[in-house]
Amino acid sequence: MLCIAIATDDGKTVKLGHFGDARKYLLYKYDEKEGKIVKIGEVENTVRGEEEEHQHNDPRKARKILGLLKPWSCKYFVSTAMGPRSREFLETRGIIPVFVKPYTTINDAVKYVLELIKTTKNG
C-alpha cells in the first residue's frame, strides 16, 4: 500500500503553514489496480505544540510525527510548507514531501498527488 498523509486543520483544505503544525493528518492510499486514491482514515497531531519546547524546525518533532504515522508507512507528506531540516530528515528516510499552493482543497491535493504518482511510475 502506498500511503499519503495530508496536513489539515479543517478537513477541507491543506493546512496553511508547516506540516508539523496541522491539527490532523488525513490518510489516503493509492489503489494501484483502480489507479485512484482512497481515504483510509485520519490521525490527530498530538505533537502539534512542540515549538514551545524545542526550536522551530527541529527534526525531533519530525521524528515524533513520523512515529505517529508509522503504522501506515506513508510515502508522501502533503502540505503548503515544511522546514528545511524536517524536509531533509524525511527525505533521508524515503518520504517525499509534496508542496501545494495555499488554500488548496483536499480533493485538489489528492488529484495532484495522483498525477505525481502516475508520472513517477511512468517516468
N, C-alpha and C positions, 0 to 999 in steps of 0.2 A: 504494500500500500504506500502510495506517495502522499504524504500529509502536508497541508498548507495551514499555517496559523496566521490569522488576520487580526491585527490590533484594532480594537474599537472601544468606544465609551458607550455608545448608544445602540449598537447592534444594527445600525443602518448605514453608517459611513465609517471609513477608515479613520482611526484616531488621528487628529490633527496634532502632530508632535511626535515625540520619540516612542518607539515600540515598547520600551520598558515602562512607560507611564500610562499605558492603556488600563482601563478598568477590567477588561477581559479580552480573551482571545477566542475568536470563532475558529473552529477546526473543520477543515474540509479534506476530502480525499479525492484523488484523481482516479477515476474508474477507467482503466486502460481499454477494457472491452467496449465500453459505451462511448469512450472518448469525451467524457464530461466530468465535471467536478460536483460532488455531492456533500452536503453538510453532515458532519458526524457528531457534532457537539460543541461545547464551549467550556472554557476554563477561566475562573476568576483569577485575576492577577493579585496574588496575596503578598507580593514583594514590591508593590507599587511605590511605597514611600521611602525606598532605600536611599535616595539622595540626601535625606536628612541625616542618615547615619554614615554615609560614605560620600566621597567626592563624586560629582556628576560625571557620567561616562565611565563609571567604574566597572571593569569586567566581572567583578564579584556579583553584581546584580544580573548581568547577562548569564552567568553561570547558574544563578538561582532560577531565572526564568527558563533556562534550558532544562533544569530539573523539573519544573512544573509541567513542561510539555514533553518530557522524556517518554512517557508511556505511548505516545503517538509517533515518535521519531519523525517529527516534522522536518521536511527538507527545505521549505520556503517559509520565510517570515516576512509578512507584508505590512508596510507602514508608510508614513509620509516622511519619517526621519529616524535616524539612528546615529548614535555617537560613533566616531571612527574607531575607538578602542573596542567597543562592543561589536561593531561590524567585523573587525579583524578577528576577534575571538570566535565569532560564529563561523566565519568563512574557513578558518583553520580546522573546523570540525565538520566541514562539508555542508553547512547550511547556507542557503542562498538568500541574502536579503533582497527583497523586491520593494522598490520605492514607487509610490503613486503620487499623483498631484493632490494637494489639499482638497478636501470636500468630495473625494471620490466615494461613490456609493459602494457598498459591499458587493453588489451584483456586478458593477463595472470592474472592481478589483478581481473578482473571480474570473471574469472573462479575460482580463489582462493576463493573469497567471496561466489560464488555459492556453492562450496563444503562445505564451513564453514556453510552456512545457512542450507544446506541439512543434514549435520552431526548434527547440533544443534537441528533441528526439529525431527530427528530420534533418537537422544540420549537422 
